[in-house]
Amino acid sequence: MTANAHTRILLAKSIFDEGTDLFYNLVTQADFSFGTHAHDFHELFLIVEGSAVHQVNGERHPVRQGMLVLIRPADIHSYEADGNGICRFLNLAFSSSVLEDLTRYLEDPERTACLLGGDMPPSIQLSPLDADALRRKLEGLALMQQTDKRRIRIHFRLLLADVLRLLLENSTQSTTFRLPWLEKLVGTMHEKSHFNEGLPALVRLSGKSQPYLCRVFRAELGKTPSEFVNGIRLNYAANLLAHSDEAVLDISLDAGFGNLSHFHHLFRSVYGQTPGAYRHARRKQLHH
């Protein structure tokens, strides 16, 4: 999208720290009066609380807690309140050269070019566990000795490599929603209290009947509402199995499964192994 005379252009040389080649605001209250803008650098933001409307390249997209978005220099965007209260996010800006170095390192130029070359900026709705882990890493930048520029650069590049991995892993699974209410519903259901409640939350939050939701989910997502909810729960459980010492029974209950046998059956059908075997395999990978 081409910038016009009313678009504010932000320049890296005006805001970047020369020693780290980046700029970051941590836990920033969204400024809805800032206006439409673009920049000559890349920008990463993670919604950590609340929700808003992200206007980008002529389209309006709802963003909510756990949404990660990578803005490119050609993108023109702004933020708009959605009437649901505050929106807080972590924001980092970095030069294009940093991203170019990392994409060469990842050795996946075709998928990276596809990821960065679309009409809309790449984005992903993270699971609550992944969102919290990324938030802690981003906040870690503020805890570092600010005179230790080299350490900050290393920490940020490792963090950005992990972000690119997340985006690349999900780029082939991204969904373009024709129905704005469905996009909002899908994002909202990734909140723990909602996927824990399950189908009743899905029906309540959508304001639609369950038969109608079944038809829409099959047409738009290729799965039933139950399969959608269980997919979120299983992803949450898999993260806990890999990164915590909680008992399998406790994890199944925490993810919203009231029946341990049912949890084992669903987990094995998706991951090809029992929860215990999955945990053992992941631990083995992490220690090699």
Secondary structure, 3 states (H helix, E strand, C coil): CCCCCCCEEECHHHHCECCCCEEEEEEEECCCCCCCEEECCEEEEEEEEEEEEEEECCEEEEEECCEEEEECCCCCEEEECCCCCCEEEEEEEECHHHHHHHHHHHCCHHHHHHHHCCCCCCEEECCHHHHHHHHHHHHHHHHCCCCCHHHHHHHHHHHHHHHHHHHHHHHCCCCCCCCHHHHHHHHHCCCHHHHHHCHHHHHHHHCCCHHHHHHHHHHHCCCCHHHHHHHHHHHHHHHHHHHCCCCHHHHHHHCCCCCHHHHHHHHHHHHCCCHHHHHHHHHHHHCC
